[in-house]
Amino acid sequence: MKIIVTGCAGFIGSRVCEMLIDKGNSVIGIDNLNDAYDINLKEYRLNTLQELDSFTFYKKDITNLESIKEIFINNSDTDAVINLAARAGVRTSIQMPQEYIKTNVLGTVNLLELCKSNKILKFVQASTSSLYGENKTPFIEDMNTDRTLSPYAASKKAAENFCYTYNKLFDIDITVLRYFTVYGPAGRPDMSPFRFIRWIMEEEDLILFGDGNHERDFTFVDDIAEGTVLSLKKIGYEIINLGNDQPLKMKELISTIEALTNKDAKVINKSEQKADVYATWADITKAKNKLDWEPKYNLEEGISLSVEWYKENREFAKSIDISLN
């Protein structure tokens, strides 16, 4: 298959591209390499991808319809689009909601329009567990997600709605994947696993919002990438959770990193963030039934691989900008 992957230099996107190519597919990667977080990390991932024969890269922005239209025209034999390009992050979205609407809503609609006009009938859309807000856990896909707690979640909800509309109007087979707290080697530096490893390894103060009892369904990036690749099958319009189904408290994450690094965290507690949900937990029954997917990595295994990557790339990793937004 030939597959267009947007956000290819991103954390999840780069791993999805590698997995697709490992399985014999060719990948057209699109990324604007924005500065939502340290661009050096995006370039690090992209450099790895560009060593692969079946990968072609375009530095383009999905919010500019004209700039990406030619890519679709020149790759008329494309079988599917996986949209992993996004403005992510709950807290930053409060400060700059317009950017989230632009990328997550307009960008998604542009891609759907190009799928329609180029007769690409499979579309995979990355979404988020943040949509569930204050619902009771575990989160099930048919729960009401109308009361989002952040502009980020609201923008992803709008993107999901557009996906539903294009499925109904134009018969595009669309799978929406709600990801749960993805972590792993070369992960996003604005998320707690990367930051906590960095702060503990370098014996710096670890900033913890709340008392550490907030729960997250931490999911290893390889599991997420595998579920994303499996979602290329045609199943009609479906929303599917991809999570580990094993929520853990933030203080348990810290303890795990401490044990694996043999270092103690210097925790500095700060007040809770209003837009942060207290707990996330994915019901993954649908993923098992529809995609024959379930996670393979527990937290200790995944964090161990993340710590190992940090140690192997320490000089580079500790130079990454992780300043709090």
C-alpha positions as CSV (number, residue, x, y, z in Angstrom):
1,M,0.0,0.0,0.0
2,K,0.9,3.6,-0.4
3,I,-0.1,5.7,2.6
4,I,0.1,9.4,3.4
5,V,1.0,10.1,7.0
6,T,0.7,13.6,8.3
7,G,2.6,14.6,11.4
8,C,5.3,12.2,10.3
9,A,8.0,13.8,12.4
10,G,5.9,13.6,15.5
11,F,6.3,11.1,18.3
12,I,3.5,8.8,17.2
13,G,3.7,9.6,13.5
14,S,7.4,8.7,13.2
15,R,6.8,5.3,14.8
16,V,3.8,4.7,12.6
17,C,5.8,5.4,9.5
18,E,8.6,3.0,10.6
19,M,6.1,0.3,11.3
20,L,4.3,0.8,8.0
21,I,7.6,0.5,6.1
22,D,8.6,-2.5,8.1
23,K,5.4,-4.2,6.8
24,G,6.3,-3.5,3.2
25,N,4.3,-0.3,2.6
26,S,5.5,3.0,1.1
27,V,4.9,6.2,3.0
28,I,4.4,9.8,1.9
29,G,5.2,11.9,5.0
30,I,3.9,15.4,5.6
31,D,5.0,17.7,8.5
32,N,5.4,21.4,8.9
33,L,8.1,21.0,11.6
34,N,6.5,23.7,13.8
35,D,7.9,24.8,17.1
36,A,5.1,23.5,19.3
37,Y,7.9,21.8,21.1
38,D,11.7,21.6,20.6
39,I,12.2,21.1,16.8
40,N,15.5,19.3,17.4
41,L,13.5,16.3,18.6
42,K,11.4,16.3,15.4
43,E,14.4,16.6,13.2
44,Y,16.0,13.7,15.1
45,R,13.0,11.4,14.3
46,L,12.8,12.7,10.7
47,N,16.5,12.0,10.1
48,T,15.9,8.3,11.0
49,L,12.9,8.1,8.6
50,Q,14.8,9.7,5.7
51,E,17.3,6.8,5.8
52,L,14.5,4.5,4.7
53,D,14.0,3.8,1.0
54,S,10.2,3.7,1.0
55,F,9.8,7.1,2.7
56,T,9.3,10.4,0.9
57,F,9.0,13.6,2.9
58,Y,7.3,16.9,2.2
59,K,7.6,19.9,4.5
60,K,4.1,21.2,4.2
61,D,1.3,22.6,6.4
62,I,-2.0,20.8,6.3
63,T,-3.8,24.0,7.1
64,N,-2.8,25.4,3.7
65,L,-5.0,23.4,1.2
66,E,-3.2,24.7,-1.9
67,S,0.2,23.6,-0.6
68,I,-0.7,20.0,0.0
69,K,-3.1,19.6,-2.9
70,E,-0.2,18.8,-5.3
71,I,1.0,16.0,-3.1
72,F,-2.3,14.2,-3.4
73,I,-2.4,14.8,-7.2
74,N,1.1,13.5,-7.7
75,N,0.3,10.4,-5.6
76,S,-3.0,9.4,-7.1
77,D,-2.4,5.8,-6.3
78,T,-2.5,6.5,-2.5
79,D,-4.6,3.9,-0.6
80,A,-5.1,5.7,2.7
81,V,-4.4,8.8,4.8
82,I,-3.4,8.7,8.5
83,N,-3.8,12.1,10.0
84,L,-1.5,12.4,13.0
85,A,-0.7,16.1,12.4
86,A,-2.1,18.1,15.4
87,R,-1.6,20.8,17.9
88,A,-1.5,18.7,21.1
89,G,-1.5,19.6,24.8
90,V,-4.2,20.6,27.1
91,R,-2.6,23.5,28.9
92,T,-1.1,25.2,25.9
93,S,-4.5,25.1,24.2
94,I,-5.9,27.5,26.8
95,Q,-3.3,30.1,25.8
96,M,-3.7,29.8,22.1
97,P,-7.0,28.2,21.1
98,Q,-7.0,29.6,17.6
99,E,-3.9,27.6,16.7
100,Y,-5.7,24.4,17.8
101,I,-8.8,25.2,15.8
102,K,-6.6,25.9,12.7
103,T,-4.6,22.7,12.8
104,N,-7.0,20.2,14.4
105,V,-10.2,21.3,12.6
106,L,-9.3,23.2,9.4
107,G,-6.3,20.8,8.8
108,T,-8.5,17.8,9.2
109,V,-11.2,19.2,6.9
110,N,-8.6,20.0,4.2
111,L,-7.4,16.4,4.3
112,L,-10.9,15.0,4.1
113,E,-11.6,17.3,1.1
114,L,-8.5,16.0,-0.7
115,C,-9.5,12.4,0.1
116,K,-12.9,13.1,-1.4
117,S,-11.6,14.8,-4.6
118,N,-8.9,12.1,-5.1
119,K,-11.1,9.2,-4.3
120,I,-9.0,8.0,-1.3
121,L,-11.5,5.9,0.6
122,K,-9.7,5.2,3.8
123,F,-8.9,7.8,6.5
124,V,-7.5,7.3,10.0
125,Q,-8.0,10.2,12.4
126,A,-6.0,10.6,15.6
127,S,-8.1,11.8,18.5
128,T,-7.7,11.9,22.3
129,S,-8.9,10.6,25.6
130,S,-9.2,14.2,26.7
131,L,-12.7,14.2,25.1
132,Y,-14.1,12.1,27.9
133,G,-13.6,14.9,30.4
134,E,-15.3,14.1,33.7
135,N,-17.0,10.9,32.7
136,K,-16.8,7.9,35.0
137,T,-14.0,5.5,34.2
138,P,-13.3,3.3,32.4
139,F,-14.1,5.4,29.3
140,I,-16.3,3.7,26.7
141,E,-16.5,5.1,23.1
142,D,-20.3,5.7,23.2
143,M,-20.1,8.0,26.3
144,N,-21.3,11.6,25.9
145,T,-18.3,13.8,25.0
146,D,-20.0,17.1,24.6
147,R,-18.6,18.7,27.7
148,T,-14.9,19.1,26.9
149,L,-12.6,20.7,29.4
150,S,-10.1,22.3,27.1
151,P,-9.8,23.9,23.7
152,Y,-7.6,21.0,22.7
153,A,-10.3,18.5,23.5
154,A,-13.0,20.7,21.8
155,S,-10.9,21.0,18.6
156,K,-10.6,17.2,18.5
157,K,-14.3,16.7,19.1
158,A,-15.0,19.0,16.1
159,A,-12.6,17.0,14.0
160,E,-14.4,13.8,14.9
161,N,-17.7,15.3,13.9
162,F,-16.3,16.3,10.5
163,C,-15.1,12.8,10.0
164,Y,-18.5,11.4,10.7
165,T,-20.0,13.9,8.2
166,Y,-17.6,12.9,5.4
167,N,-18.2,9.3,6.1
168,K,-22.0,9.7,5.6
169,L,-21.8,12.1,2.7
170,F,-19.0,10.7,0.7
171,D,-18.6,7.1,1.9
172,I,-15.1,7.5,3.1
173,D,-14.2,4.6,5.5
174,I,-13.0,6.4,8.6
175,T,-11.5,5.1,11.9
176,V,-11.1,7.6,14.7
177,L,-8.6,6.6,17.3
178,R,-8.7,8.0,20.8
179,Y,-5.2,7.7,22.2
180,F,-4.5,7.5,25.9
181,T,-1.3,9.2,27.3
182,V,1.3,7.9,24.9
183,Y,4.9,7.6,26.1
184,G,8.2,6.0,25.0
185,P,11.7,6.6,23.6
186,A,12.1,10.1,22.0
187,G,8.7,11.0,23.4
188,R,7.1,14.4,23.5
189,P,9.1,16.7,25.9
190,D,5.9,18.5,27.0
191,M,4.6,15.3,28.6
192,S,5.3,14.0,32.1
193,P,7.2,10.7,31.2
194,F,9.9,12.5,29.2
195,R,10.1,15.4,31.8
196,F,10.1,13.1,34.8
197,I,12.9,10.9,33.4
198,R,14.9,14.0,32.5
199,W,14.4,15.7,35.9
200,I,15.2,12.5,37.9
201,M,18.2,11.6,35.7
202,E,19.7,15.0,36.0
203,E,18.8,15.4,39.7
204,E,16.7,18.5,39.0
205,D,13.4,19.6,40.7
206,L,10.5,17.6,39.4
207,I,7.4,19.7,39.0
208,L,4.2,17.8,39.9
209,F,0.8,19.3,39.4
210,G,-1.5,18.1,42.2
211,D,-0.7,15.5,44.9
212,G,0.3,12.7,42.6
213,N,-2.9,10.8,42.9
214,H,-4.2,11.8,39.4
215,E,-4.4,8.6,37.3
216,R,-3.4,8.2,33.7
217,D,-3.7,5.2,31.3
218,F,-0.1,5.3,30.1
219,T,0.2,3.6,26.8
220,F,3.5,2.6,25.1
221,V,4.1,4.2,21.7
222,D,4.7,0.8,19.9
223,D,1.3,-0.4,21.0
224,I,-0.3,2.8,19.8
225,A,1.5,2.6,16.4
226,E,0.5,-1.0,16.0
227,G,-3.1,-0.2,16.7
228,T,-2.9,2.7,14.2
229,V,-1.6,0.5,11.5
230,L,-4.3,-2.2,12.2
231,S,-7.0,0.5,11.8
232,L,-6.3,0.7,8.1
233,K,-8.8,-2.1,7.6
234,K,-12.2,-1.1,6.3
235,I,-14.8,-1.2,9.0
236,G,-17.0,1.8,8.3
237,Y,-17.1,4.8,10.7
238,E,-15.8,3.7,14.1
239,I,-14.4,5.5,17.1
240,I,-11.9,3.2,19.0
241,N,-10.0,3.7,22.2
242,L,-6.3,2.7,22.2
243,G,-5.1,2.6,25.8
244,N,-3.3,0.3,28.2
245,D,-6.4,-0.5,30.3
246,Q,-4.2,-0.2,33.4
247,P,-4.4,3.3,34.9
248,L,-1.7,4.3,37.3
249,K,-1.2,7.2,39.6
250,M,1.3,9.9,38.7
251,K,3.3,9.1,41.9
252,E,3.5,5.5,40.7
253,L,5.1,6.7,37.5
254,I,7.6,8.6,39.5
255,S,8.4,5.6,41.7
256,T,8.9,3.4,38.6
257,I,11.4,5.9,37.2
258,E,13.2,6.2,40.5
259,A,13.6,2.4,40.7
260,L,14.9,2.1,37.1
261,T,17.4,5.0,37.5
262,N,18.3,4.3,41.1
263,K,17.8,8.0,41.8
264,D,15.4,9.9,44.0
265,A,13.0,12.5,42.6
266,K,13.1,16.0,44.0
267,V,9.3,16.6,43.8
268,I,8.0,20.2,43.9
269,N,4.1,20.1,44.1
270,K,2.1,22.8,42.4
271,S,-1.6,23.4,42.2
272,E,-3.8,21.3,40.0
273,Q,-4.6,22.5,36.5
274,K,-8.2,23.2,35.8
275,A,-8.2,21.7,32.3
276,D,-6.7,18.4,33.5
277,V,-9.1,15.5,34.0
278,Y,-8.5,13.6,37.3
279,A,-8.3,10.2,35.8
280,T,-8.2,8.4,32.4
281,W,-8.8,4.7,31.8
282,A,-9.6,3.1,28.4
283,D,-12.1,0.4,27.9
284,I,-10.4,-1.4,25.0
285,T,-13.1,-4.0,24.3
286,K,-13.9,-2.4,20.9
287,A,-10.2,-2.4,19.9
288,K,-10.0,-6.1,20.7
289,N,-13.1,-6.9,18.7
290,K,-12.7,-4.6,15.7
291,L,-8.9,-4.5,15.3
292,D,-7.8,-7.7,17.1
293,W,-5.5,-5.4,19.1
294,E,-4.4,-5.2,22.7
295,P,-1.4,-3.7,24.3
296,K,1.8,-5.7,24.9
297,Y,3.8,-3.4,27.1
298,N,3.2,-2.7,30.8
299,L,4.5,0.5,32.4
300,E,7.7,-0.9,33.8
301,E,8.7,-2.4,30.4
302,G,7.9,0.8,28.5
303,I,9.5,3.2,31.0
304,S,12.6,0.9,31.0
305,L,12.9,1.3,27.3
306,S,12.4,5.1,27.6
307,V,15.1,5.4,30.3
308,E,17.4,3.2,28.2
309,W,16.9,5.6,25.2
310,Y,17.6,8.6,27.5
311,K,20.8,7.1,28.8
312,E,22.0,6.2,25.3
313,N,21.2,9.7,24.0
314,R,21.9,11.6,27.2
315,E,23.8,14.6,25.8
316,F,21.1,15.1,23.1
317,A,18.2,14.3,25.4
318,K,19.2,16.7,28.2
319,S,19.6,19.5,25.7
320,I,16.0,19.3,24.6
321,D,13.9,22.3,25.8
322,I,11.3,21.1,28.3
323,S,10.4,24.5,29.7
324,L,6.9,24.5,31.2
325,N,4.3,26.3,29.2
